[in-house]
Amino acid sequence: MRIISGSARGLKLKAPDGLNTRPTADRIKESLFNIIAPYLYDCSFLDLFSGSGAIGIEALSRGAKDATFVDFDKNSINIIKQNIKLAKFEEKSNIYNIDVLHTIDLLSNNGKKFDIIFLDPPYDKGLLIPALKKIEDKNLLKDDGFIICEQHINEPEIILDKLCTYRIKKYKITKMVFLEYKN
């Protein structure tokens, strides 16, 4: 696992031990960042279910103004901190070691809004839709922002009140679903 492009290009990142995380493959990450490259510079990036922090760190490497990392697993948080330090992005990073739904409440209460929100919850745990509904309810996404959800290819279509799917990029067993506000 490495940083593909930008100021930290080529940096090898650490990954949490065990099977609790599923790092996004480099080829999928590269494809994703080719799609979102025009929107990264000076954006606020939220990486939910961060795992190793590789997605948020890649965003920072490519010009994001700041990134917020959220994971409930203490081992993952330790790896995220190590990776952020390796990449020298401590001043641009915020890290939360509490569950995603409580973090969304906390960020909303502090008036935070994000240009890009990335979610990569564990497959088949039922965490994605509650997180997206909470993001809708708390208005955590900027009006012209978008959300990217990494899902298993067989997971059902995402249907929400205020957000709609505008793009789906499929890979072998993974799909990236892009959401934005309706209208």
N, C-alpha and C positions, 0 to 999 in steps of 0.2 A: 504494500500500500504506500503510495507516494503522492506528493503534490505535483500536478500535471503541468501547470503553467503559472506565470506571474512571478512576483518577487521571491517566493519560496520554492520555485520550480525545482523538482528533483529531490526535495527533502523526503526522506523515508520516515513514515509515521509508525508509531506503535499501535497495536490493536489489543483490546482486552482479551485475556485468556478465557478459554471455555467456549460454550456454545450459546451464551446469552446474547451475543451480538452477531450481526450478519453484515459485515462491511460491504458497501456498494462497490462492485467490481470496477477496476480502473477504466475499462472500455465503456461502461455505462456512465460512469462519472464524467469521462471526457465528452461523450455525446451530450449529456445533460448540460455541461458548462458551455459547449458550443452553442446550444440553443439559447441559454440565458445570458451569454457574454455581454450583449449590448445594454443590459439592465443592471449590471453589477457595480459599475463605478459609482462610488459615493452612496451606495444603498445601505440600509439597515437590514441585516439578515438574521433570521431566527431559525435555529437548527434544533428541532424538537426530536426527542428520542435519539440523541446525538451519537451514542456508541463511542467511537474513537474521536469524534469531532472532525473527521476528514472533510465532510461537506462544507461546514462552516469555515474551516481553515482554508480550503480551496477558494471559497468566496473572498476571504480576506486577502489571500495571495493575489487575486485577480482584481482587487481595487475596492472591495466593499469598505465602507466607512467604519462599520462595527459589526460584530456578530455576537449573538447570545446563544449559549449552548445549554441544553436542558436534558438531564438524564437522571433517573431515579437510582441507578446502580452506582454504588460508591467506587467500585473498581473502574467502571467506565469514566467516572468523574476524575479519578486519579490519572488515567491515561490521557483524557482530554487536557488536563492541566499540563502534563508533560509535553504533549504535542504542541500546545500553544506556546510553551516556553521554547521548545526547539525552533519553532517558526518565528519567534520573537514578536508575537502578536498580543502580549499580555495587556497592553494599554488599550487595545481595540476590542477586548473580549470581556464578556460577562458570563459567569457560569452559575447555574442553579442545580443543586442536588436535591430537588424535591420532585414530586410527580408532576406530569405535564399539565393536568387540569388546574392544580393549585398554582402552578407557575403562570398560567394564562391569566388567572385572577389577579395575581400579584403584579404582573406587567401592566395589565389594564388599569389597576388602581393607581399605578405610578405614571399613567398617561402615555405609555409606550405604544408605538405603532410601527409596523414593519413594511418595507417595500417587498421583500421576498420572505416567505415562510416555507421551510422544507420539513416534511414529516416522513419519517421512516420507522413506523412502529413495528414491533414484532408481528409477523404474519399470524393470522387466525387467533388473535387475542381479543378482538373487538374493541381496540383502542382508537382506531382512526376516526370513526364517525363521531364519538363523543368529543374528541379533541377539536375536530372541525366545527361542530356545533357550538362549542365553547368559544372558539375564535370568532365565529359569526356573532354570537351573543355579546361578546365583550368588545367587538369592533377593533380587533387587534391588527387588521390589515389596512394599510393605507388605501385610499380610494382607487388609485391607479396601480396598486400592487397586485401580486399574484401568489398563489400557493402551489407547491409541487408536492405530490404524495407518491412515495414509492410503495408499490403494492405487488403482491403475487399476481401473475397473469390471470388467474381464475377468480380473483375477488370481484364481487359485483360492482356495478356502476355506482358512482357516488351521486346521491340526490340530496340536495340541501335547499333551504329556503332562499338565502341571499346570494349563494355562490353557485356558479355553473361551470361545467367542464368545457374548456375551449380547445384542448389538445390532449391527445394520448399518444405516447411514444412507447411502442412495444419492443421488448427484447425476448430472449428465449423463455425465461420463467418469471420475468419482471416486467412491470409497466410503470411508466411515469405519467401521472395524471396531473394536468395543469388546470387550476381553477382560478376564476376571477369573479368579481361582483357582477351580478346580472345587470344588464343595461349599461 
